[in-house]
Amino acid sequence: ERSSLEMKLEGKKALVTAAGQGIGRSTAELFAENGAEVYACDINQDTLNTLNEMTTIRADVTKKEDINNLYESTGGVDILFNGVGFVHGGTILECDDDQWDEAFEINVKSMFRISKKYLPYMIDQNYGSIINMSSVASSLAGVVNRFSYSSSKAAIIGLTKSIAKDFVGNGIRCNAIAPATVESPSLQDRINAETDPVQAKKDFIARQPMGRLGQPEEIANLALYLASDNSKYTTGVAHIIDGGMII
């Protein structure tokens, strides 16, 4: 059992993006375990094929046409989990216009477009929970060699607060999750790309005073709380889950 808390999503319909692996996958699975009708979206069909107990849809949420097609497949949803993101490395001096644009295209513009598409249905039914994946590397904390990534993740917090403020009277809640380093396939790819992968992993672990990486299931448990009515008094907040990184 992934969650010891009674947070059920029976009768709720959820869309989870970046559901093929890592945090998105754990979130989609946990939502389904708790009774939600889950639509799992990812750009990678192979990883989608390994998911069970949910409807899978391949889509690139950086493309407006794909988002429109996605909505036609799912219809309106009660819960929208925006998990798509990409980590660029480097300081401002290593960041060119292309990297900057790509960071914002993938990490922010996709959330803007997909939230705009799904929000009217939520407003019509006077109910909805939008959960956006941000990071402690944002307006919350400076992290070395994460210039364009941190800038885009800070923008997500602003996007989250703006949606929350504008539609708080329409039954809509919009929150962000801000993790530190989480064990995932994408993190392993970044570790493997380093000159000394063993040391790189030690360095990633050392960021957190708890002395370990976060687990995707731990982030998913927070997402479940934010998706459920247990959090119905919470909106517009960047919920930090970081092993003590920014104490």
GITA-V421578 format. One record per residue. N is the residue number from 1. PHI is phi as a letter, one per 40 degrees, with the letter a starting at -180 (999 if undefined). PSI is psi in radians with two decimals (NA if undefined). D_LAST is the distance of its C-alpha to the last C-alpha in Angstrom with 1 decimal. Layout:
# GITA-V421578
N|PHI|PSI|D_LAST, N|PHI|PSI|D_LAST
This chain:
# GITA-V421578
1|999|2.15|30.1, 2|c|-0.56|26.8, 3|b|2.29|25.8, 4|c|-0.05|26.4, 5|c|2.60|26.1, 6|c|1.52|29.2, 7|b|1.61|28.3, 8|c|2.59|31.6, 9|b|0.43|32.6, 10|d|2.40|36.3, 11|g|-0.01|38.3, 12|b|2.57|35.5, 13|b|2.27|35.9, 14|b|2.47|32.9, 15|b|2.22|32.6, 16|b|2.09|30.0, 17|c|2.78|29.9, 18|f|0.73|29.0, 19|c|-0.03|30.1, 20|c|-0.49|31.7, 21|a|2.98|28.8, 22|g|-2.44|25.1, 23|c|-0.75|23.0, 24|c|-0.75|26.1, 25|c|-0.84|28.4, 26|c|-0.65|26.3, 27|c|-0.81|26.0, 28|d|-0.76|29.7, 29|c|-0.71|30.7, 30|c|-0.69|28.6, 31|d|-0.78|30.0, 32|c|-0.73|33.4, 33|c|-0.51|33.0, 34|c|0.33|32.2, 35|g|-0.03|35.4, 36|c|2.62|34.6, 37|c|1.91|37.2, 38|b|2.31|35.1, 39|b|2.05|36.0, 40|b|2.14|34.2, 41|b|2.42|34.3, 42|a|2.83|33.7, 43|c|-0.29|35.4, 44|b|1.88|36.2, 45|c|-0.60|39.1, 46|c|-0.76|39.0, 47|c|-0.62|35.6, 48|d|-0.64|36.7, 49|c|-0.31|39.8, 50|c|-0.03|37.8, 51|c|2.50|36.4, 52|b|2.91|38.3, 53|g|0.45|38.6, 54|a|2.87|37.9, 55|c|2.24|39.6, 56|b|2.46|38.6, 57|b|2.16|39.1, 58|c|2.24|38.8, 59|a|2.56|37.7, 60|b|1.82|36.1, 61|c|0.07|34.0, 62|c|-0.10|34.2, 63|b|2.18|37.9, 64|d|-0.70|39.1, 65|c|-0.69|42.1, 66|c|-0.67|40.1, 67|c|-0.73|38.0, 68|c|-0.76|41.3, 69|c|-0.64|42.8, 70|c|-0.77|39.7, 71|c|-0.66|40.1, 72|c|-0.58|43.8, 73|c|-0.65|43.0, 74|c|-0.55|40.4, 75|g|-3.00|41.4, 76|c|2.67|38.9, 77|b|2.81|35.9, 78|c|-0.50|33.8, 79|b|2.24|30.6, 80|b|2.03|29.5, 81|b|1.93|26.7, 82|c|1.69|26.2, 83|b|-0.08|24.9, 84|c|2.34|26.6, 85|a|2.79|24.7, 86|a|2.45|25.2, 87|b|1.94|23.0, 88|c|2.50|24.6, 89|c|2.98|23.6, 90|h|2.84|24.2, 91|c|-3.08|23.5, 92|d|-0.55|25.5, 93|c|-0.43|28.4, 94|c|-0.10|28.8, 95|c|2.05|28.6, 96|c|3.12|32.0, 97|d|-0.64|33.2, 98|c|-0.76|33.8, 99|c|-0.78|30.2, 100|d|-0.86|28.8, 101|c|-0.71|31.3, 102|c|-0.71|30.7, 103|d|-0.76|27.0, 104|c|-0.56|27.6, 105|c|-0.83|30.7, 106|c|-0.85|29.0, 107|c|-0.55|25.5, 108|b|-0.88|26.4, 109|c|-0.59|30.2, 110|c|-0.73|30.6, 111|c|-0.71|28.4, 112|d|-0.86|30.2, 113|c|-0.78|33.6, 114|c|-0.62|33.0, 115|c|-0.72|31.3, 116|c|-0.61|34.2, 117|c|-0.72|36.7, 118|c|-0.30|35.4, 119|c|-0.74|34.4, 120|d|-0.68|38.1, 121|c|-0.76|38.8, 122|c|-0.71|35.8, 123|c|-0.76|36.9, 124|d|-0.66|40.4, 125|c|0.01|39.4, 126|f|0.66|36.9, 127|a|2.36|34.3, 128|i|2.56|31.6, 129|b|2.09|28.1, 130|b|2.26|26.7, 131|b|2.08|23.5, 132|b|2.31|22.3, 133|c|1.98|20.2, 134|b|-2.50|17.7, 135|a|2.74|14.7, 136|c|-0.42|11.2, 137|c|1.52|13.6, 138|a|-2.42|15.0, 139|c|-0.14|14.6, 140|c|-0.60|10.9, 141|a|2.58|10.2, 142|c|2.37|12.8, 143|b|2.33|13.9, 144|c|2.50|16.9, 145|f|0.66|20.3, 146|b|0.77|19.4, 147|c|-1.06|21.1, 148|c|-0.60|23.3, 149|c|-0.88|21.1, 150|c|-0.67|18.1, 151|c|-0.75|20.7, 152|c|-0.64|22.2, 153|c|-0.51|19.1, 154|c|-0.68|18.3, 155|c|-0.61|21.9, 156|c|-0.66|21.5, 157|c|-0.71|19.0, 158|c|-0.75|21.7, 159|d|-0.77|24.4, 160|c|-0.85|22.8, 161|c|-0.63|22.4, 162|c|-0.81|26.0, 163|c|-0.77|27.6, 164|d|-0.77|25.9, 165|c|-0.76|27.2, 166|c|-0.52|30.6, 167|b|0.35|31.4, 168|c|-0.46|29.7, 169|c|0.04|33.3, 170|b|0.32|34.6, 171|g|0.22|32.8, 172|b|2.35|30.4, 173|b|2.39|26.7, 174|b|2.05|24.5, 175|b|2.82|20.9, 176|b|2.70|18.7, 177|b|2.29|16.5, 178|b|1.55|13.6, 179|c|2.85|13.2, 180|c|-2.48|11.8, 181|c|2.18|14.8, 182|b|2.37|17.4, 183|c|2.10|20.6, 184|a|2.86|23.4, 185|d|-0.64|26.7, 186|c|-0.65|25.4, 187|c|-0.75|22.7, 188|c|-0.63|25.5, 189|c|-0.72|27.7, 190|c|-0.66|25.2, 191|c|-0.79|25.0, 192|c|-0.44|28.8, 193|c|-0.21|29.2, 194|c|2.74|27.7, 195|c|-0.69|30.1, 196|b|1.53|28.5, 197|d|-0.64|27.1, 198|c|-0.80|26.3, 199|c|-0.65|24.1, 200|c|-0.74|22.6, 201|c|-0.72|21.5, 202|d|-0.71|20.0, 203|c|-0.71|18.1, 204|c|-0.75|16.8, 205|c|-0.67|15.8, 206|c|-0.30|14.1, 207|c|-0.59|11.5, 208|c|2.13|9.8, 209|d|-0.41|8.9, 210|c|-0.24|11.2, 211|g|0.46|13.8, 212|a|2.91|15.5, 213|c|2.68|16.0, 214|c|2.72|15.8, 215|b|2.49|19.3, 216|d|-0.63|21.2, 217|c|-0.55|22.3, 218|c|-0.66|18.8, 219|c|-0.68|18.4, 220|c|-0.64|22.0, 221|c|-0.66|21.4, 222|c|-0.71|19.0, 223|c|-0.69|21.7, 224|c|-0.76|24.3, 225|d|-0.80|22.7, 226|c|-0.48|22.6, 227|c|-0.50|26.2, 228|c|2.93|27.5, 229|c|-0.10|28.7, 230|c|-0.38|26.2, 231|b|0.45|23.9, 232|c|-0.12|26.7, 233|b|0.20|25.0, 234|b|2.14|22.1, 235|a|2.65|22.5, 236|g|0.38|21.1, 237|b|2.43|17.4, 238|c|1.84|15.1, 239|c|1.96|13.7, 240|c|2.28|10.5, 241|a|1.59|11.1, 242|b|0.29|9.2, 243|f|0.43|9.1, 244|g|0.23|5.4, 245|c|-0.67|5.9, 246|b|0.45|3.8, 247|d|NA|0.0
